[in-house]
Amino acid sequence: MYKLIIRPVFFLFNPEFIHNFSFLLIKVICKIPILSNFIKYNYTFKNSLLEKELFGIKFKNRIGMAAGFDKNALLLNELNYFGFGYVEVGTITPKPQDGNDKPRLFRLLKDKALINRMGFNNHGVDKIKKRLKKYKGDMIIGANIGKNKVTPNNKAAADYLKCFKKLRNYVDYFVINVSSPNTPNLRELQHKDSLALILEKVQDENFSLEEKKPVLLKISPDLSYVELDDIIEVSIKYRIDGIIASNTTTYRKNIISRKNKLESGGLSGKPIQNRSNEIISYINMKSNNKLKIIGVGGIFTAEDVINKLNLGASLVQVYTGWIYEGPSMVSSINKILLKKEKKNI
C-alpha cells in the first residue's frame, strides 16, 4: 500500500514539506488508540534472538533510525511503534539554528537517493534537553552533537563539550559529528590534530564521570585511506567506543537521475552503499575490532543489513531506505534476521 499509493502521492510534493507533514501525521495517528495499536501489532517485532548488547547497552534489535530524521526529539514514542531498536536524535548544536536556505532536500528517484544540505537545523540543546528529560519510554536514544555554524573551528571543541555536558544524563550514547558536508569547513575537524582536541576535551569530561557514556565518531565516506588511518589512530588513543560509517557523500559517481543530480549537499541512499561497506570492512580490519562500528548507507533490505554485519558492523542505521521502503521496512528486515538467527542455533 505504501509503495503503490502513499509514496507516489507524497513524492508529488516538496521533500521537506512532506517530512514535516509526516511528523504531524505520525503524531496524530499514534494518538488514536485503534490506529496506534494497529501500527504496534504490525510493525513492532520483538524476539530475544534479535537483541544485541554493545557498549554495555542492550539493544532490542540492531536497526536504528539515523540522525537527521528526528533532529529535535519530537517523535521518540512514535518511532518506537515502528520497530526500531534505537533512535539517534540530532544533529544537536548548543544554540538553535535555522540551517541553510530552502530548498535544501531533494529526491533522486531512479537512484533511490536523497541529497540534503540542511545545515544542522535544530532547536538547540536546551529545548531538546527538556524533551529528552520528559521522555519516559524504553527506547535507546543516542545524541548526535555538532558545532554551531558561527563557531570557528578553533573553538569547536567547546560546542561539543557543552552539548555533552547538558545531555549526558538523558541519553544512552553520544555521536560526535564532524563529517556533515553542509556546515562550512566542518569536515576539516576530521583532520588529526583538530579531531584529537575535540575527543580529548569530551573524553576528559566523560572519564571524570561516575558512569561513563559511550562516545562514537561519525565520519565521512569521502576520506582517503590515509585519513581513515589517522582517525582510527586518534579514536583508539582517546578510547572512543566506535565509529559510525558513514555520513553522506559529496561525490556524484554513477548517478542515473538527471533531476536534482547537480544540487549541492550530501548524497545518501543506494549510491553510497558500496563505499559505506568498504569503510566498514577497512576500519574493522585496521583496528583489529578495537572500534565497534555502526553501519549506515544504502540499507533497503535484509540482505543489505546482513552484508554490513558480515563486514564488521555490530549495529546499523537507516533513513533514506525507510523513506523509500515505508513503515514496514524494519519489521520485515527483523523477521528475516530472526529466521537467520534460528538457523544458526
N, C-alpha and C positions, 0 to 999 in steps of 0.2 A: 504493500500500500504506500509506504513512504517513497520508494523509488518511482512508482507508477503515477502517483497523484500529488503527494505533498511536495516532494523535491522539485518536480517541474514547475509547480506554481511558485514556490519560494525562490527558485532561480530566475524568475522573471524580474525580481526586484534587486535593488542595490544590496550587496552583501552585508554591509554594516547595519543597514536598516533591518534586514532580516535577522541578523544576530541579536539586535536589541529587541525586536518583536518576539523572537523565540524565547528570550528570557522571560518576557511578560507572559507569554503563552504557557510556558512550563510552570511558572508561579501559579497561574490561575488553575490550570489542570490539576496540579498537585494539592490544591486546597479543596477540591471536590472529592469527597471520600470514594465514591464509586469509580472515578477515573484514576485516582491515586492508587487504589487497591488493584485496579487492572494493570497499571504500569509495574507495580511491585511484583505482581504474580507473573507477569510475562518477561520482565527484564532483570529482576533480581535473582541471581543464581548463586547459591552458596553450597560449598562442599569442602570438608576439611582437606581433601586431596589437592585443592586449588590454593590453599594457604601457602604463604611464603614468609619466613622470618628473615629479616635483614635489618642491619643497624640496631639490633635489639628491639625491633618493631615487628609485630605480627600483622601482615597484610592479608586481607581475606581473599584476595586474588592478585595476580601480577599486573593487571591492566589499570592504569591510572589516566585521569584526564590531565593533559599537559597544561602548563601555564599559558596564559593568553586567552583562554576561553572564559573562565570566571576570574577576571582580573581583580575584582573588588569583594570577593567572598559573599556574593549575593545569592548563590544557588547551592549551598552546601547540603542542605537537607534534601533538596530536589534531585541533585545528581546522585545521591545515594540510592534513589529509587531505580536508577538505570544500570545498576550492577557494577559500578566502578569499585576497584579495590582501594583507591585513594584519589585525592584531588590535590593539584598544586595550584595555589592562587597566586595572582600577580601577573606581571612583574610589579612589585610594590616599591615606591620611592618615598623618601622622607616627607616631601611636600607634594600636595596634589598637583597634577599637571594634565593639560588637555590633550597632549600628544600632537602629532603632525596634522597639517591641513587635510581636509577631506576633498575628494575621495581618497581613501587610503587602504582599501581592501578590495581585492579583485579575484575573480574566478578564472581559471584556465580549464574549461570543461573537458576538452579532449585529453588533457594530461592528468585529470583528477588531482588538480593542484590549486593552491591559493598563493597570491602574492599579497603581503601586507607591509605597510610602512606606518604602523600605528604610532610608534614613538613613546612607548611606556605611558600611555594614557591611563591614569588611575586616580582614585580618590585620596591617596596619601596614606601614610602608615597609621595615623591617629584614628581616622574613620574606620579603616579596615580592622584595626586592633579591636575597636568596640564591637564589631560584628563577630569577630573570632571569639571574643570574650563571652558573648551571649550564646554561642553555639554549644548545644548540649548533646549532639549526636555522637555516634561512634565511628564516623568516617576518619581515616588517617588523612591529615592535612599537612601539606608542605607549603612553605612560604618562599616564593621566588623573589629575590630582592635585587634592586639596582640603584643606580645613582640618578639624581635629577639632571635634566638636560643642561641647566645653568651651572651645575657644579663642575669646575675644571677637573681634569683627570688627576692633577697632583693633590686634590683634596677628596678624591672619590672614596677612599677608604673610610672616611668619617661618615659618609652616607650609608655605606653598607653596615658599618658598626651600629649606627643609630637604629636602623631597621631591625637588626639582630637583637639589640637590647630591648626594644619595645615589644617584639613579638615572641620572644623566646619562651614565655610561659603559656602560649596559646596555640602553638603549632608543634608538630611531631618532628619535622626536619626542615632544614634550610637549603636553598639553592642560590649560589652566587652567580648572577647573570652578568657576564662580561662579553657576551657574544651576539647580542642583537645588532643587526646592521642598520637599525633605524634611529639610533641616537648618535649624533656626530661624534666620531673618534672613540666611541665606547670600545670597539674591538681592539684598540691599542692597549687596553688594560689586560689583554691576554699575553702581552709581552712579559717575559720572565721577571724582570725587576718590578714592574708595576703590579703584576699579579701577586708576587711574593709579599709586597707591602700590604695588600688587602687581606690576603689569607693570614698573615701574621697578626694583624690587628684583630680580626674576627676570632681566630683560634686562641689568641691570648685571653680574650674575654671568655670564650667558650670553655676553656680548660680551667678557668677560675671558678666555674660553677660547680655546685654540689652534684648536679646531674647534667652531664654534657649532652648537647644536641648534635645529631648527625648533620654534617655540613657537606654539601656536594657542590660541584662546579659544572655549570652548563657551558659547553664550548661550541665554537663554530665548526661547520663541516668544511670550511674553506681553508683550514690550516694546512700547512705543509707538514710532512712527517718530522722534520727538524723541529718545527714549532710544537708539534704534539709531544715530542721527546722532552722539550723544556717544561711543558705543562705537567707531564707525568712526574718529572723530577721534583718540581716545586710542590705538587699536590702531595706526594709521598713525604717530602720534607716537613710539611706543615700538617701532616696527619689528616688530610682531607679524606672523608669516608668514601666518596665515589664521584663518578663523572656522569653527567647527562649528555649523551651523544645522539643527536646533536640539535643545535638550533637551525634556523633557516639559512638558505644559501643565496648569495648574490649572483651565482652562475646561472646561465640560461642554456645549458647544453641539451640538445636533443628534445627541445620543446616543439610539440606539434601544433598547439593552438596559436592562431595568429592574433586573435583578440587579446589584448592586455599583456602580450608577451614582453613588450618593451617597458612596461611600468617598473619603476624603481621600487626596491624593497626586498624583503626576504621571501624566497620561494619555499613552499612546503608541499608535502604530498608525495605522490608516486615518484616524481623525478628525483627526489632526494634519497630514495630508499637504498640504492646501491652504495652511495657514499657513506651514509649512516652505518651500513653494515661493515664497510671497510674499516671505519674508525673504531667501531666496537671490537672487531677482531684484533686490530692493531694494539689498542690500549690493553686488552686482555692479555695479549702475548707479551708486550713490553713491560707491563707492570707485574707480571707473574701472579696475576689475580689479586694483587695487593689493593687495587682500586676496584670497588664494585661499580657496575655500570647499569644505568637505566637507558634503555634503547628507545629512541624517538626518530621518526622519519619514515613515511611511506607505509604505515601499517593500515591495511584494509581487511586482511583475512587472518584466519588462524595460522595458515602457513607462514605469513609474514612475521607473526609473533614467534613461532617456533624457530624460524631462521635466526632471529635476533638472539633468542635464548641459547641456541646451539653455538652461536659465535661468541658468547660470553656475557650477554646481558642477564641480569638477575630479575629485573622488572622491565616493563615497557610503559610507554605513554602514547596516547592518541589525541588527535584534534581534527586535522583535516579529514582523515578517514571517517570519523564519526559524522562529519558534516555531509559527506557523500554517501555513506552507507546507511545512516539513520540510527534510531534509538535502539534497535535490536542487536546492534553490532557486538557490543561487549558480551551480552549473554550468549549469543551464537558462538563467539570465539571460545568462551569459557566451557561451553558444552563439549566442543571438540577437544579442548585441552584436557578435560576430565576423562574423556574416552582414552586419550593417550596415556594419562597417568594410571588408569586402571589396567591397561595392557602391561605397564611396567611393574606392576605389583607381583 
